[in-house]
Amino acid sequence: MPRLKAFVHVAGSVYGPGDEVPAEVARLITNPKAWEGGVPPVFDDETGGDGQSGDASVEVAEPPRSGAGSGRPAWAEYAASLGLEVPADASRDDIIAAVDKAK
């Protein structure tokens, strides 16, 4: 399985370079920038038998804008799932503004 080159937050857990990422979690990390070589893993059930990736994309839902689950980590993960780069010093509001601008 490919290795992570960046830290990611998935379902309240943090995974980073050198961590063993369970397959069910790795399926949720769809941003190629998180993986070494820029290639997320392809699982056997996602291929058409030829080893090529199938249409098994996982859509990440937009987090709430207030209340539980509306923090910076959730918005950073959502922005990354849209292919947006999130600077380490970006605030939650900065990330929401970037997401809104990209839509």
Secondary structure, DSSP 8 states (H G I E B T S, - for coil): ---BSS-EEETTEEE-TT----HHHHTT---GGGBGGG-----GGGB-SSSSB-S---------SSSTT-SHHHHHHHHHHTT----TT--HHHHHHHHHHH-
